[in-house]
Amino acid sequence: MASTTYQSAGKADTGNQSWDKAKDAGKEALKQGAEAGKQTFENAKEQGKEALGKVKEAGAEALGKAKETAQSVASMAAETASAAGQKVDDLTAAAGHRMADLGDSINQRASQEGMLGKATHAVGDTIKQGGQYVEEHKISGMARDVEDVVRNHPLPALLVVLGIGFFIGRAMRD
């Protein structure tokens, strides 16, 4: 029986030792797991920083390209508007030239005598002068002239605009 008790006690010691070894092994595994987790977290953190840097670089590059594109589009729009304005001015000058030619033509064909001849010459001269004005000043110059007239004479300009609006309104109503 003593041998049984000793065996039991030996088994208990062996069990305790195994338990202690298992506890130590568990602690060591926990310590290694914590260390591996820490290392993984540090690696992920570093990779996140690298990815963020790359995203920032890509964003800055995309923003730069967007700015370049916007500037290019704005430049093209300005060039197109300028070309369109130039084309309108050219067309206006051509129309003014034709008006001046029409005035000359009227003066050449008109009778030189009498009241009708003087009236026809007056109309021809007026058309010629108007054509020369349009040809020289083009649409941009005429717009500046209208602006100057309105600025220098605001009340009469306002009355003219109201009168034109009134007549247009009457015409559209009927």
C-alpha positions as CSV (number, residue, x, y, z in Angstrom):
1,M,0.0,0.0,0.0
2,A,2.9,2.2,0.8
3,S,4.0,1.6,-2.7
4,T,0.6,2.6,-4.0
5,T,0.6,5.8,-2.0
6,Y,4.1,6.5,-3.3
7,Q,3.0,5.8,-6.8
8,S,0.0,8.1,-6.3
9,A,2.2,10.8,-4.9
10,G,4.6,10.3,-7.8
11,K,1.8,10.6,-10.2
12,A,0.6,13.7,-8.4
13,D,4.1,15.2,-8.6
14,T,4.3,14.2,-12.3
15,G,0.8,15.7,-12.8
16,N,1.8,18.9,-11.0
17,Q,5.0,19.1,-13.0
18,S,3.0,18.5,-16.2
19,W,0.6,21.2,-15.2
20,D,3.4,23.6,-14.5
21,K,5.1,22.7,-17.8
22,A,1.7,23.2,-19.6
23,K,1.3,26.5,-17.8
24,D,4.8,27.6,-18.7
25,A,4.3,26.5,-22.2
26,G,0.9,28.4,-22.4
27,K,2.6,31.5,-21.0
28,E,5.4,31.2,-23.5
29,A,2.9,30.7,-26.3
30,L,0.9,33.7,-25.1
31,K,4.1,35.7,-24.9
32,Q,5.1,34.7,-28.5
33,G,1.5,35.3,-29.7
34,A,1.6,38.8,-28.2
35,E,5.0,39.4,-29.8
36,A,3.8,38.2,-33.1
37,G,0.6,40.3,-32.9
38,K,2.7,43.3,-32.0
39,Q,5.0,42.7,-35.0
40,T,2.0,42.1,-37.3
41,F,0.4,45.4,-36.0
42,E,3.7,47.3,-36.6
43,N,4.0,45.8,-40.1
44,A,0.4,46.7,-40.9
45,K,0.9,50.2,-39.5
46,E,4.0,50.7,-41.7
47,Q,2.2,49.3,-44.8
48,G,-0.7,51.6,-44.1
49,K,1.7,54.6,-43.9
50,E,3.2,53.6,-47.2
51,A,-0.2,53.1,-48.8
52,L,-1.4,56.5,-47.5
53,G,1.8,58.1,-49.0
54,K,1.1,56.5,-52.3
55,V,-2.5,57.6,-52.2
56,K,-1.4,61.2,-51.4
57,E,1.0,61.2,-54.3
58,A,-1.6,59.8,-56.7
59,G,-4.1,62.4,-55.5
60,A,-1.6,65.3,-55.9
61,E,-0.7,64.0,-59.4
62,A,-4.4,63.7,-60.3
63,L,-5.1,67.2,-59.0
64,G,-2.1,68.6,-61.0
65,K,-3.4,67.0,-64.1
66,A,-6.9,68.3,-63.5
67,K,-5.5,71.8,-63.0
68,E,-3.6,71.5,-66.3
69,T,-6.7,70.2,-68.1
70,A,-8.8,73.0,-66.7
71,Q,-6.2,75.6,-67.7
72,S,-6.0,74.1,-71.2
73,V,-9.8,74.1,-71.5
74,A,-10.0,77.7,-70.3
75,S,-7.3,78.7,-72.7
76,M,-9.1,77.0,-75.6
77,A,-12.4,78.6,-74.6
78,A,-10.7,82.1,-74.6
79,E,-9.1,81.4,-78.0
80,T,-12.4,80.2,-79.4
81,A,-14.3,83.2,-78.0
82,S,-11.6,85.5,-79.4
83,A,-11.8,83.9,-82.8
84,A,-15.6,84.1,-82.7
85,G,-15.4,87.8,-81.8
86,Q,-12.9,88.4,-84.5
87,K,-15.2,86.5,-87.0
88,V,-18.2,88.7,-86.0
89,D,-16.1,91.8,-86.3
90,D,-14.9,90.7,-89.8
91,L,-18.5,90.0,-90.9
92,T,-19.7,93.3,-89.5
93,A,-16.9,95.1,-91.4
94,A,-17.8,93.3,-94.6
95,A,-21.5,94.3,-94.1
96,G,-20.4,97.9,-93.5
97,H,-18.4,97.9,-96.7
98,R,-21.4,96.6,-98.7
99,M,-23.5,99.4,-97.1
100,A,-21.0,102.0,-98.2
101,D,-21.0,100.5,-101.7
102,L,-24.8,100.7,-101.8
103,G,-24.6,104.3,-100.8
104,D,-22.2,105.0,-103.6
105,S,-24.3,103.1,-106.0
106,I,-27.4,105.1,-105.0
107,N,-25.5,108.4,-105.5
108,Q,-24.3,107.4,-108.9
109,R,-27.7,106.3,-110.2
110,A,-29.6,109.2,-108.7
111,S,-30.7,112.2,-110.6
112,Q,-28.5,115.3,-110.0
113,E,-31.4,117.7,-110.3
114,G,-34.4,118.7,-108.3
115,M,-35.8,117.9,-104.9
116,L,-35.9,114.1,-105.6
117,G,-32.2,114.1,-106.6
118,K,-31.2,116.0,-103.5
119,A,-33.2,113.6,-101.3
120,T,-31.8,110.5,-103.0
121,H,-28.2,111.9,-102.6
122,A,-28.9,112.6,-98.9
123,V,-30.1,109.0,-98.5
124,G,-27.1,107.6,-100.4
125,D,-24.7,109.7,-98.3
126,T,-26.3,108.6,-95.1
127,I,-26.2,105.0,-96.1
128,K,-22.5,105.4,-97.2
129,Q,-21.6,107.2,-93.9
130,G,-23.4,104.5,-91.9
131,G,-21.6,101.8,-93.8
132,Q,-18.2,103.4,-93.3
133,Y,-18.9,103.7,-89.6
134,V,-19.9,100.1,-89.3
135,E,-16.9,99.0,-91.4
136,E,-14.4,101.0,-89.3
137,H,-15.8,100.4,-85.8
138,K,-17.1,96.9,-86.2
139,I,-19.4,95.4,-83.6
140,S,-17.0,95.8,-80.7
141,G,-16.6,99.5,-81.4
142,M,-20.3,100.0,-81.8
143,A,-20.9,98.3,-78.5
144,R,-18.5,100.7,-76.8
145,D,-20.2,103.6,-78.5
146,V,-23.6,102.5,-77.2
147,E,-22.1,102.0,-73.8
148,D,-20.7,105.5,-73.8
149,V,-24.1,107.0,-74.9
150,V,-26.0,105.2,-72.2
151,R,-23.4,106.2,-69.6
152,N,-23.5,109.9,-70.7
153,H,-27.2,110.1,-71.2
154,P,-28.9,107.5,-68.9
155,L,-32.4,109.0,-68.7
156,P,-33.0,109.3,-72.4
157,A,-31.5,105.8,-72.9
158,L,-33.8,104.4,-70.3
159,L,-36.8,106.1,-71.9
160,V,-35.8,104.7,-75.3
161,V,-35.5,101.2,-73.9
162,L,-38.9,101.5,-72.2
163,G,-40.5,102.7,-75.4
164,I,-39.0,99.8,-77.4
165,G,-40.2,97.4,-74.7
166,F,-43.7,98.9,-74.8
167,F,-43.9,98.6,-78.6
168,I,-42.6,95.0,-78.6
169,G,-45.1,94.2,-75.9
170,R,-48.0,95.7,-77.9
171,A,-46.9,93.8,-81.0
172,M,-46.7,90.5,-79.1
173,R,-50.1,91.0,-77.5
174,D,-51.8,91.6,-80.8
